[in-house]
Amino acid sequence: MTATNTPPAVSRSEWLAAHDTLRAREKAHTREGDAIAAARRRLPMTEVDPSTPLVGGNGQVPLIDVFEGRTQLFASYHMWHDGRPAADQCEGCTFFTGQVRELSYLHQHDVTFAAFCQGPYEESERYRRFMGWKMPWYSVPAESHERLLAGRHFGMKSCYLRDADRVYETYWTTGRGVEPMAPAYGILDMTLYGRQEIWEDSPAGWPQPYEARGDQFRKGGRPSAQWARIAAGHDDDLHGGQSSTGGSGCCG
């Protein structure tokens, strides 16, 4: 890295003044986010069939059971490529799903978090174990796709409310709307070079090696988070004898 790839160096007082200007914008951004969240809490909701089947560790269960007795459910719809090795699975969903670790605070607020995978349960459950994820994991059978997706696609995130024996969808988002699941992005946004993706408005000479088409979540032919699992000796075989060889990304 050369000196041309860094911002100008100034005195501490000049540095603080520049930060104060930026922080005023950050506070306005925070307040606008609060206002949007308030509007989100006032959205109408739509009913969903509570008997919609899902497949979990104990076999087929209805959607309402996924709440685990809580009032709210946050469902992360995980994309999947049937029959493909671990290295070829969705790097974007792996990135976002893998950052959801501590669920107790959600439970304290009467919210259950669960992953709803597009793939068959046995195959995708092996992937969950390989990645070391602990969240509740379900497969969405084909018969349930339209009931839950309603013309949308996997990769989205949806929020549900349980009212006695009835279930309602209250909110959903996709694309960059799912970024709150990834604290890594928030951390990178505070660093000098940011996410290093080519769409970012950065000064000339700033490193931007990622095209944001999935390569930002991949390294050496597989989702980046998988390398630590491989190094720790965890088996990435999803199908009994099929090796992972890497491959192209699926969602960026």
C-alpha positions as a Markdown table, in Angstrom:
| # | Residue | x | y | z |
|---|---|---|---|---|
| 1 | Met | 0.0 | 0.0 | 0.0 |
| 2 | Thr | 1.5 | 3.4 | -1.0 |
| 3 | Ala | 0.9 | 6.8 | 0.5 |
| 4 | Thr | -1.5 | 7.6 | -2.4 |
| 5 | Asn | -3.9 | 5.1 | -1.0 |
| 6 | Thr | -4.4 | 6.9 | 2.3 |
| 7 | Pro | -6.3 | 10.1 | 3.2 |
| 8 | Pro | -4.4 | 13.3 | 4.1 |
| 9 | Ala | -2.9 | 13.5 | 7.6 |
| 10 | Val | -4.1 | 16.5 | 9.6 |
| 11 | Ser | -3.9 | 17.7 | 13.2 |
| 12 | Arg | -6.0 | 16.2 | 15.9 |
| 13 | Ser | -8.3 | 19.3 | 16.1 |
| 14 | Glu | -8.9 | 19.2 | 12.3 |
| 15 | Trp | -9.5 | 15.5 | 12.5 |
| 16 | Leu | -12.1 | 15.9 | 15.2 |
| 17 | Ala | -13.8 | 18.8 | 13.4 |
| 18 | Ala | -14.2 | 16.6 | 10.3 |
| 19 | His | -15.6 | 13.8 | 12.4 |
| 20 | Asp | -18.1 | 16.1 | 14.1 |
| 21 | Thr | -19.5 | 17.0 | 10.7 |
| 22 | Leu | -19.8 | 13.4 | 9.7 |
| 23 | Arg | -21.3 | 12.4 | 13.0 |
| 24 | Ala | -24.1 | 14.9 | 12.6 |
| 25 | Arg | -25.0 | 13.1 | 9.3 |
| 26 | Glu | -24.7 | 9.8 | 11.1 |
| 27 | Lys | -27.1 | 10.9 | 13.8 |
| 28 | Ala | -29.6 | 12.1 | 11.2 |
| 29 | His | -29.3 | 8.7 | 9.5 |
| 30 | Thr | -30.0 | 6.9 | 12.8 |
| 31 | Arg | -33.1 | 9.0 | 13.4 |
| 32 | Glu | -34.4 | 8.3 | 9.9 |
| 33 | Gly | -33.8 | 4.6 | 10.6 |
| 34 | Asp | -35.8 | 4.8 | 13.8 |
| 35 | Ala | -38.6 | 6.5 | 11.8 |
| 36 | Ile | -38.6 | 3.7 | 9.2 |
| 37 | Ala | -38.7 | 1.1 | 12.0 |
| 38 | Ala | -41.6 | 2.9 | 13.5 |
| 39 | Ala | -43.4 | 2.8 | 10.2 |
| 40 | Arg | -42.5 | -0.9 | 9.8 |
| 41 | Arg | -44.3 | -1.6 | 13.1 |
| 42 | Arg | -47.4 | 0.0 | 11.7 |
| 43 | Leu | -47.6 | -2.1 | 8.6 |
| 44 | Pro | -50.6 | -4.3 | 8.0 |
| 45 | Met | -50.1 | -8.1 | 8.0 |
| 46 | Thr | -51.4 | -11.0 | 5.9 |
| 47 | Glu | -52.4 | -14.4 | 7.0 |
| 48 | Val | -50.4 | -17.6 | 6.3 |
| 49 | Asp | -51.6 | -21.1 | 6.6 |
| 50 | Pro | -50.3 | -22.3 | 10.0 |
| 51 | Ser | -50.3 | -25.9 | 8.8 |
| 52 | Thr | -47.9 | -25.3 | 6.0 |
| 53 | Pro | -45.4 | -28.3 | 6.2 |
| 54 | Leu | -41.7 | -28.0 | 6.9 |
| 55 | Val | -39.2 | -30.7 | 7.5 |
| 56 | Gly | -37.0 | -30.6 | 10.6 |
| 57 | Gly | -34.9 | -32.9 | 12.7 |
| 58 | Asn | -38.1 | -34.7 | 13.9 |
| 59 | Gly | -39.6 | -35.0 | 10.5 |
| 60 | Gln | -42.5 | -33.0 | 9.1 |
| 61 | Val | -43.9 | -30.2 | 11.2 |
| 62 | Pro | -46.4 | -27.4 | 10.6 |
| 63 | Leu | -45.2 | -23.8 | 10.4 |
| 64 | Ile | -46.9 | -22.9 | 13.7 |
| 65 | Asp | -44.6 | -25.4 | 15.5 |
| 66 | Val | -41.5 | -23.6 | 14.3 |
| 67 | Phe | -42.4 | -20.7 | 16.6 |
| 68 | Glu | -41.3 | -23.0 | 19.5 |
| 69 | Gly | -44.1 | -21.5 | 21.6 |
| 70 | Arg | -43.0 | -17.9 | 21.0 |
| 71 | Thr | -45.1 | -15.2 | 19.5 |
| 72 | Gln | -42.8 | -14.1 | 16.7 |
| 73 | Leu | -40.7 | -15.8 | 14.1 |
| 74 | Phe | -37.8 | -14.5 | 12.0 |
| 75 | Ala | -37.3 | -16.9 | 9.0 |
| 76 | Ser | -34.1 | -16.7 | 7.0 |
| 77 | Tyr | -34.8 | -18.3 | 3.6 |
| 78 | His | -31.5 | -20.1 | 2.6 |
| 79 | Met | -30.8 | -20.7 | -1.1 |
| 80 | Trp | -29.7 | -24.2 | -2.1 |
| 81 | His | -28.3 | -26.1 | -5.1 |
| 82 | Asp | -29.5 | -29.7 | -5.0 |
| 83 | Gly | -26.8 | -32.3 | -5.4 |
| 84 | Arg | -24.0 | -29.8 | -5.4 |
| 85 | Pro | -21.0 | -30.1 | -3.1 |
| 86 | Ala | -20.5 | -27.7 | -0.2 |
| 87 | Ala | -18.1 | -25.5 | -2.1 |
| 88 | Asp | -20.8 | -24.7 | -4.6 |
| 89 | Gln | -23.5 | -23.8 | -2.2 |
| 90 | Cys | -24.7 | -20.2 | -1.9 |
| 91 | Glu | -21.9 | -17.9 | -0.7 |
| 92 | Gly | -24.3 | -15.0 | 0.1 |
| 93 | Cys | -26.6 | -17.1 | 2.2 |
| 94 | Thr | -23.6 | -18.7 | 3.9 |
| 95 | Phe | -22.3 | -15.2 | 4.7 |
| 96 | Phe | -25.5 | -14.0 | 6.2 |
| 97 | Thr | -26.7 | -17.2 | 8.0 |
| 98 | Gly | -23.2 | -17.8 | 9.5 |
| 99 | Gln | -23.2 | -14.5 | 11.3 |
| 100 | Val | -26.4 | -15.3 | 13.4 |
| 101 | Arg | -24.9 | -17.0 | 16.4 |
| 102 | Glu | -26.3 | -15.8 | 19.7 |
| 103 | Leu | -30.1 | -16.3 | 19.9 |
| 104 | Ser | -30.8 | -15.7 | 23.5 |
| 105 | Tyr | -31.5 | -12.0 | 23.1 |
| 106 | Leu | -34.0 | -12.8 | 20.4 |
| 107 | His | -35.6 | -15.4 | 22.7 |
| 108 | Gln | -35.8 | -12.8 | 25.5 |
| 109 | His | -37.9 | -10.7 | 23.2 |
| 110 | Asp | -40.2 | -13.6 | 22.3 |
| 111 | Val | -38.7 | -14.1 | 18.8 |
| 112 | Thr | -37.6 | -17.4 | 17.4 |
| 113 | Phe | -35.0 | -17.4 | 14.6 |
| 114 | Ala | -35.0 | -20.3 | 12.1 |
| 115 | Ala | -33.4 | -21.0 | 8.7 |
| 116 | Phe | -35.8 | -22.3 | 6.0 |
| 117 | Cys | -33.6 | -24.0 | 3.5 |
| 118 | Gln | -34.5 | -24.5 | -0.2 |
| 119 | Gly | -32.7 | -27.9 | -0.3 |
| 120 | Pro | -33.7 | -31.3 | 1.0 |
| 121 | Tyr | -33.4 | -31.7 | 4.7 |
| 122 | Glu | -30.7 | -34.5 | 5.0 |
| 123 | Glu | -28.4 | -32.8 | 2.5 |
| 124 | Ser | -28.8 | -29.3 | 3.8 |
| 125 | Glu | -28.6 | -30.4 | 7.4 |
| 126 | Arg | -25.2 | -31.9 | 6.7 |
| 127 | Tyr | -24.2 | -28.5 | 5.5 |
| 128 | Arg | -25.5 | -26.9 | 8.7 |
| 129 | Arg | -23.4 | -29.3 | 10.8 |
| 130 | Phe | -20.3 | -28.8 | 8.6 |
| 131 | Met | -20.6 | -25.0 | 9.1 |
| 132 | Gly | -21.1 | -25.4 | 12.9 |
| 133 | Trp | -24.4 | -23.5 | 12.9 |
| 134 | Lys | -26.7 | -24.0 | 15.9 |
| 135 | Met | -29.9 | -22.3 | 14.8 |
| 136 | Pro | -33.1 | -24.3 | 14.2 |
| 137 | Trp | -33.0 | -25.6 | 10.6 |
| 138 | Tyr | -35.8 | -26.7 | 8.3 |
| 139 | Ser | -36.2 | -27.7 | 4.8 |
| 140 | Val | -39.1 | -26.2 | 2.8 |
| 141 | Pro | -40.7 | -29.0 | 0.6 |
| 142 | Ala | -41.9 | -28.0 | -2.9 |
| 143 | Glu | -45.6 | -28.2 | -1.8 |
| 144 | Ser | -44.9 | -25.3 | 0.7 |
| 145 | His | -43.0 | -23.0 | -1.7 |
| 146 | Glu | -45.9 | -21.1 | -3.0 |
| 147 | Arg | -47.7 | -20.9 | 0.3 |
| 148 | Leu | -44.6 | -19.2 | 1.9 |
| 149 | Leu | -42.9 | -17.5 | -1.0 |
| 150 | Ala | -46.0 | -16.2 | -2.8 |
| 151 | Gly | -44.1 | -15.4 | -6.0 |
| 152 | Arg | -40.9 | -14.3 | -4.2 |
| 153 | His | -37.6 | -16.3 | -4.0 |
| 154 | Phe | -35.2 | -17.9 | -1.5 |
| 155 | Gly | -32.7 | -15.4 | -0.1 |
| 156 | Met | -35.5 | -13.3 | 1.4 |
| 157 | Lys | -36.1 | -12.8 | 5.2 |
| 158 | Ser | -39.6 | -12.8 | 6.6 |
| 159 | Cys | -41.2 | -12.0 | 10.0 |
| 160 | Tyr | -44.2 | -13.8 | 11.3 |
| 161 | Leu | -46.6 | -13.3 | 14.2 |
| 162 | Arg | -48.5 | -16.1 | 16.0 |
| 163 | Asp | -51.9 | -15.2 | 17.4 |
| 164 | Ala | -53.2 | -18.3 | 19.1 |
| 165 | Asp | -53.6 | -20.9 | 16.3 |
| 166 | Arg | -53.3 | -18.4 | 13.5 |
| 167 | Val | -50.1 | -17.1 | 11.7 |
| 168 | Tyr | -49.5 | -13.8 | 9.9 |
| 169 | Glu | -46.6 | -12.5 | 7.9 |
| 170 | Thr | -45.8 | -9.0 | 9.1 |
| 171 | Tyr | -42.7 | -8.0 | 7.1 |
| 172 | Trp | -40.2 | -9.3 | 4.5 |
| 173 | Thr | -37.1 | -8.0 | 2.7 |
| 174 | Thr | -34.4 | -9.2 | 0.3 |
| 175 | Gly | -31.3 | -7.9 | -1.5 |
| 176 | Arg | -29.5 | -5.3 | 0.6 |
| 177 | Gly | -32.4 | -5.3 | 3.0 |
| 178 | Val | -30.9 | -8.3 | 4.7 |
| 179 | Glu | -27.7 | -6.6 | 5.6 |
| 180 | Pro | -28.6 | -6.1 | 9.3 |
| 181 | Met | -27.9 | -9.9 | 9.6 |
| 182 | Ala | -24.3 | -9.2 | 8.8 |
| 183 | Pro | -22.3 | -7.3 | 11.5 |
| 184 | Ala | -19.2 | -7.8 | 9.3 |
| 185 | Tyr | -20.6 | -5.3 | 6.9 |
| 186 | Gly | -21.3 | -2.7 | 9.6 |
| 187 | Ile | -17.7 | -3.2 | 10.9 |
| 188 | Leu | -16.3 | -2.8 | 7.4 |
| 189 | Asp | -18.3 | 0.3 | 6.7 |
| 190 | Met | -16.5 | 2.0 | 9.6 |
| 191 | Thr | -13.1 | 1.1 | 8.4 |
| 192 | Leu | -11.0 | 3.3 | 6.0 |
| 193 | Tyr | -11.4 | 1.1 | 2.9 |
| 194 | Gly | -15.0 | 0.0 | 3.5 |
| 195 | Arg | -16.3 | -3.2 | 1.9 |
| 196 | Gln | -13.9 | -2.8 | -1.0 |
| 197 | Glu | -16.6 | -3.5 | -3.5 |
| 198 | Ile | -16.6 | -1.7 | -6.9 |
| 199 | Trp | -20.0 | 0.0 | -6.4 |
| 200 | Glu | -18.8 | 2.0 | -3.4 |
| 201 | Asp | -18.0 | 5.7 | -3.8 |
| 202 | Ser | -14.4 | 5.6 | -2.6 |
| 203 | Pro | -11.4 | 7.9 | -3.4 |
| 204 | Ala | -9.2 | 7.0 | -6.4 |
| 205 | Gly | -6.6 | 4.4 | -5.4 |
| 206 | Trp | -8.7 | 2.8 | -2.7 |
| 207 | Pro | -8.6 | -1.1 | -3.0 |
| 208 | Gln | -11.8 | -2.4 | -4.6 |
| 209 | Pro | -11.1 | -6.0 | -5.7 |
| 210 | Tyr | -14.7 | -7.3 | -5.4 |
| 211 | Glu | -17.4 | -7.0 | -8.0 |
| 212 | Ala | -20.2 | -7.7 | -5.6 |
| 213 | Arg | -21.5 | -10.6 | -7.7 |
| 214 | Gly | -20.7 | -13.2 | -5.0 |
| 215 | Asp | -17.0 | -12.9 | -5.2 |
| 216 | Gln | -17.0 | -10.8 | -2.0 |
| 217 | Phe | -18.2 | -13.8 | -0.1 |
| 218 | Arg | -15.8 | -16.4 | -1.8 |
| 219 | Lys | -12.2 | -17.3 | -1.5 |
| 220 | Gly | -10.3 | -20.0 | -3.2 |
| 221 | Gly | -13.3 | -21.5 | -4.9 |
| 222 | Arg | -15.7 | -21.8 | -2.0 |
| 223 | Pro | -17.6 | -19.6 | 0.5 |
| 224 | Ser | -15.0 | -17.9 | 2.6 |
| 225 | Ala | -16.4 | -19.1 | 5.9 |
| 226 | Gln | -15.8 | -22.7 | 4.9 |
| 227 | Trp | -12.0 | -22.5 | 5.1 |
| 228 | Ala | -11.9 | -22.3 | 8.9 |
| 229 | Arg | -14.2 | -25.3 | 9.1 |
| 230 | Ile | -12.0 | -27.3 | 6.7 |
| 231 | Ala | -8.9 | -26.3 | 8.7 |
| 232 | Ala | -10.5 | -27.5 | 11.9 |
| 233 | Gly | -11.0 | -30.9 | 10.3 |
| 234 | His | -14.8 | -30.8 | 9.7 |
| 235 | Asp | -16.1 | -33.0 | 6.9 |
| 236 | Asp | -17.8 | -31.1 | 4.1 |
| 237 | Asp | -19.2 | -34.2 | 2.3 |
| 238 | Leu | -22.9 | -33.6 | 1.9 |
| 239 | His | -23.8 | -36.7 | -0.1 |
| 240 | Gly | -21.6 | -39.6 | 1.0 |
| 241 | Gly | -18.5 | -39.7 | -1.1 |
| 242 | Gln | -18.9 | -36.6 | -3.3 |
| 243 | Ser | -15.9 | -34.3 | -2.9 |
| 244 | Ser | -16.1 | -30.5 | -3.0 |
| 245 | Thr | -14.1 | -29.0 | -5.8 |
| 246 | Gly | -15.2 | -25.4 | -5.8 |
| 247 | Gly | -17.1 | -23.6 | -8.4 |
| 248 | Ser | -19.0 | -20.5 | -9.5 |
| 249 | Gly | -21.1 | -18.4 | -7.1 |
| 250 | Cys | -24.8 | -18.4 | -6.9 |
| 251 | Cys | -26.0 | -15.1 | -5.3 |
| 252 | Gly | -24.2 | -11.9 | -4.7 |
